[in-house]
């Protein structure tokens, strides 16, 4: 009878331990799932921010390219004017040398 009582107590104890383990495991899995969802949301948010930043950078690069093109045109115009002045001075010198 004592052996049987010990067996019953052991069985009940093991069942209680298994229930606690199962409950704790469920809690752990739920926490892991929450962490995974949070991580996914964070990655989505970060990807969105990265995309926004890349878009802004592309826009700024485009603006810089436009500004560079404008500066090139201005420099070309200046060079053309300087070349014209040089040609004029050369022509004047040539005229003076002929006289």
Secondary structure, DSSP 8 states (H G I E B T S, - for coil): -HHHHHHHHHHHHHHHHHHHHHHHHHHHHHHHHHHHHHHHHHHHHHHHHHHHHHHHHHHHHHHHHHHHHHHHHHHHHHHHHHHHHHHHHHHHHHHHHH-
